[in-house]
């Protein structure tokens, strides 16, 4: 999963993801010494959840496939013998995707109606993948195709609003909003920022920037988490806790927060949410670093486990 700019808007990409981002973040209030009232807090969390659900439905619910590209030519279409088998709504022979090093080139079959933006694709075209700010999106009717990056691998991400993963989506389920899960932590920077490689749910390694740790007290327990830095002063927490695999999703949950100039960070776990791999097997989501796997803290806040178990290919 990556968080990149898609169709003119910023979305999360895994590196998804890397992204939202389709993944909207928490911690939008400025930190001050006075917490919000329960009524104000509830309104903020409810509004955030509406935005988050809208974003996730648009960006991740419709994903219908994630097809590995091998070096060289990859035939594509709905015909069963295609190298890349696409939804039935796509012509039997759509064309060919050629992978050369990190470059993905698409060549349409004669007579098919494939579009890049509003323009028909009539000859070979190099596709910007979703590791860029503006990935190219091919459309065939309601089906869309994007070159996706997972570690060093290149894949074809397929979206189909009429596919089984979209039509069978069971929605979002949240714990009751509880002020005790809104805490203020303190950020301790590392001597130098680090670039770390983290496995995702496909077993590929994605790279992230991390600059320090955040320490806070939750339900009487001192907790430390190491966030990724997605942009200056914007922190992304990928974590597990003692509820993971039971009340909450087994692989991880995500939470965003802002770093204040004085080093304080508001973490509101009422806005902790499932990565899209909780409900869709065709997304790539980071696995929490070992220091972010909380064995004793049980965080019964934010999003609950998805009601249908989706198998994870890789879970360290």
Secondary structure, DSSP 8 states (H G I E B T S, - for coil): -B--EETTEEB--B------BSS--S--S---SS---HHHHHHHHHHHHHHHHHHHHHHTTTEEEEEE--SEEEEEESSTTSSEE--TTS-S--EEEEEETTEEEEEE-TT---EETTEE--S-EEE--TTSSS---EEETTEEEEEEEETTEEEEEEEETTSHHHHT-----B----GGGEEEEEEEEEEEEEEEEEEBTTS-EEEEEEEEEEEEEETTEEEEE--EEEETTEEEEEEB-TTBTTTB-SS-EEEEEEB-TTSEEEEEGGG-EE-GGGT-TT---B---GGGB-SS-----SB---SS----S---
